[in-house]
């Protein structure tokens, strides 16, 4: 006989271990929030260290444990259930709006009112003093609070913790495992440890995985003069960045497509692939969005190219007043480097998906995309006879590509915007899509628009 007794315990699919791990994670968030809002600068040294390390270990340990119990147990397989029902990840959901405002607000304060982050800077400062002998406090930075140390730590934490989530979620796919470990490595070593170590050593923060035009000012006259006349490591960095910007980009993109950088190395892409993974399905797949994308991203590339060449020419012949040249480079840094790449690029994750900057604004992605489309062996091949038109591939394409449209027509996908993340192939239940680099006997698609397709036999 059925038991119809009313239960006062709400149903839950969380185990006790999940709840404990969430509690640890929550403790880390609490320490971060309280410390960011009210952390006294004069906190005694031992307690300051205990607070900072307690926050760090709680965030990493609690996050790693929770995602292990959430994705790392049971049969292997991608769990995207609930993405369109949770308020934080459904298109324009209430919580998505709140998260978008919080992320955007944080970036606005970071770029233009960093003095309001003095408690956050003081909170993480013991870690940097302990690890690198650096400090972001006024007595060590000429009278102002340096927010970029704290931001670098939070950025790297997000990539690390959400990277662990990604590793558990896609644990049955070797490509995703290696790719995620790669972006985690480059963020933690090349974007966090190495620059801080070099800054403590010789006063210069050098990011060896960024180069022109993403690192847009590395070829500006002031940077060229500083780097080429600086210590040996700065001179090496200049030539390293120059080689990667020209022959390195061409050769690597020819063999591997733009994925070698956008999905394996780049810090912006690393954050998008890890912290942005819950929002990847929010990217606009419309033809109109594709048209806007092409105008914007190539427009930004044109602007930074003209600006860089103009500044270098002006450096030699001085045909423009100095204030005009400085205004031009500061204007680009404000509009593109700060507003587009920072505030919009990351702040709008919950509203427009995780690759807003990569898709619409990154000049590095524009160059790599042109090479990939016309001068690369990389493509995504399709087996349209197996396609059941489920739409998973298009839904979870973070770059807004309507992958299903190509698969239904059994056409290879050769798109400038594709970053080769491979998620379309991972979520396909029939094995229709395959990432390839090399000669193919399949038809190659060269397209202008989806309603204007020309097929060329190889």
PyMOL commands that set and color helices and strands:
alter all, ss='L'
color gray80, all
select helices_A, chain A and resi 16-38+45-71+94-112+114-132+138-140+148-169+174-202+216-219+221-228+232-256+259-262+267-274+277-282+287-317+322-347+349-352+356-360+363-374+384-386+392-395+403-408+423-427
alter helices_A, ss='H'
color red, helices_A
select strands_A, chain A and resi 378-382+433-437+444-449+452-456
alter strands_A, ss='S'
color yellow, strands_A
deselect
rebuild
show_as cartoon
